[in-house]
Amino acid sequence: MPPLLPPDPARRLGVYASIVCVLSVAAAVVSFVQGSWLGIVWVLLAGLSSNMTWYYLRRARARKSVTH
């Protein structure tokens, strides 16, 4: 059995960013349903965290392809 490598920090950050993205979209929906314009801030946070998710997952994939 091959030794287990520690998880890639970039992949872990990508997963955390995707969780933040999902939660901020849910918060935006709740804010808009309640009639609050604060949902705009949540939408902006969702966009930022979505971009961070793509960046970190691509970075992890690139590192994996270089090492293997």
C-alpha positions in Angstrom: 0.0 0.0 0.0 1.5 3.4 -1.0 2.1 5.9 1.8 -0.5 8.5 2.3 0.5 12.0 1.4 -0.7 14.9 3.4 -3.6 16.7 1.8 -2.7 19.5 -0.5 -3.3 22.9 1.1 -4.5 24.4 -2.1 -7.2 21.8 -2.5 -8.3 22.3 1.1 -8.5 26.1 0.6 -10.6 25.4 -2.6 -13.1 23.4 -0.6 -13.3 26.0 2.1 -13.9 28.7 -0.6 -16.6 26.7 -2.2 -18.4 26.3 1.2 -18.2 30.0 1.7 -19.6 30.5 -1.8 -22.6 28.2 -1.2 -23.3 29.9 2.2 -23.1 33.4 0.8 -25.5 32.5 -2.0 -27.9 31.2 0.6 -27.5 34.4 2.6 -28.1 36.5 -0.5 -31.3 34.6 -1.3 -32.6 35.1 2.3 -31.7 38.8 2.3 -33.5 39.4 -1.0 -36.5 37.5 0.1 -36.7 39.6 3.3 -36.5 42.7 1.1 -33.0 43.8 2.3 -30.5 45.3 -0.1 -27.7 43.8 2.0 -28.0 40.8 -0.4 -25.8 42.7 -2.9 -22.9 42.3 -0.5 -23.5 38.6 -0.3 -23.6 38.3 -4.0 -20.3 40.0 -4.3 -18.8 37.7 -1.7 -20.2 34.7 -3.6 -18.4 35.9 -6.7 -15.1 36.4 -4.9 -15.2 33.1 -3.2 -16.2 31.4 -6.5 -13.1 32.8 -8.2 -11.0 31.7 -5.2 -12.4 28.2 -5.5 -11.4 27.9 -9.2 -8.0 29.4 -8.5 -7.1 27.0 -5.7 -8.5 23.9 -7.4 -6.6 24.7 -10.6 -3.5 25.2 -8.6 -3.9 21.9 -6.8 -4.5 20.1 -10.1 -1.4 21.7 -11.6 0.7 20.7 -8.7 -0.6 17.1 -8.9 0.2 16.9 -12.6 3.8 18.2 -12.1 4.5 15.7 -9.3 3.0 12.7 -11.1 
